Amino acid sequence: MKVAKIIIKALEPYKKMIHTITSDNGKEFAKFKMIEEKLEGTVLLCRSIFELAKRIK
C-alpha cells in the first residue's frame, strides 16, 4: 500500500497525461488497481527479465 500511495502522490499532477504505467509484477505493486483508479489509467504488469531467463535455461 505504501508504494501505491507514493506513486499516486508523485504522478497526481500529471494525471491527465498518463495513459499507462508499466511495471514488473513484484509484490510491491499488488495495489495496482488502486493506482489505476486514482490516476484514471491502466497499469500493465510484465514479467521480469530474470523470470524469463529461468524459463529459457
Secondary structure, 3 states (H helix, E strand, C coil): CHHHHHHHHHHHHHHHHCCEEEEECCHHHCCHHHHHHHHCCEEEEECCHHHHHHHHC
